[in-house]
Amino acid sequence: MAAPRILSGIKPTGRPHLGNYFGMMRPGIEWQERGEAFYFIADYHALTTVHDPAALREYTRSVALDFLACGLDPKKAVLFRQSDVPEVTELAWLLTCLTPMPMLENCHAYKDHVAKGKVPSHGLFAYPVLMAADILLYNSNVVPVGRDQKQHVEVTRDLAEKANRVFGEVFTVPEASIVAEVATVVGLDGQKMSKSYNNTIGLFEEEKVLRKKVMSIVTDSAPVEAPKDPANSAIVALYRLCAEPDAVALMEDQFRAGGIGYGDFKKRLFEALWDRFAPFRAKRAELSADPATLDAILEDGARRARAVALPTMDRVRKAFGLK
Ligand code: AMP
């Protein structure tokens, strides 16, 4: 069997956080060894929320740096800016014409927005269709994502199957790949970690900021001597992501035994996080001192991405009757 084509993206709406890393970046970095990996910085998607051009440019570069610092190898994986292949917006329009409104009305990102009493833009409403175009343009087989994106990959599958029924076998039907243990990384308040909930821990926080954030993790008011439940603790959940299994087992036992306060456990979590990302911090400092290399990587990524996208668009235009 041919090597799978893997594709995933990350929005440059701020600095990547632990949810992005464990949900998507780390699995993506593992996948680069097993197939042809395409990872993009989703600047078109970010425009649903970021309306400051300088910030968008800065976040786009900094997300690329973070991904490279964490181990993305640009010789193996193709790293590119979504907007360097603008054909994706054309494909999004073609798919939009096949998309039933109720399918999008049912998508949770849109529903959450409306439930909060906010007025969604058309971009936010149609975002799953642009995501389908991202995936289908590169003939992707596997899409490594966090659980929050599962529904959107289902939309992609539905649209690809529909297009194939109507226009012949034009698209590859992809599958989501979700790592069960890190499908949803919790934030400081115990909800899903998300930039929009303001509860994130960034991958490359300053030491002081990281310490302060970890110390602010919400807990119940159990006193030091009381036994505590490791199953419902954001401290333990985050510690599991960055500490060795023995250290995690010890923390869980000490939670159950009582006698240690949350503050001590938080200090241990801080140390583990700080150490876990130390090699990546060093690599990031090295990369950010050399902007020309980042430019060259993104240019090369755009070239390799276009080499796949343009033939796909030719095929799709013909199939849809545009040529
Ligand atoms: P976004 O920042 O929305 O572009 O997300 C980029 C990737 O990170 C997507 O694959 C998400 O599923 C993943 N992700 C974001 N937040 C979390 C989280 N709290 N837990 C697990 N994965 C996440």
Residues whose N, C-alpha, C, O or C-beta is under 5 A from the ligand:
A	BS01	AMP	G9 I10 K11 G19 N20 G23 M24 P144 V145 G146 R147 D148 Q149 V182 A183 T184 V185 K192 M193
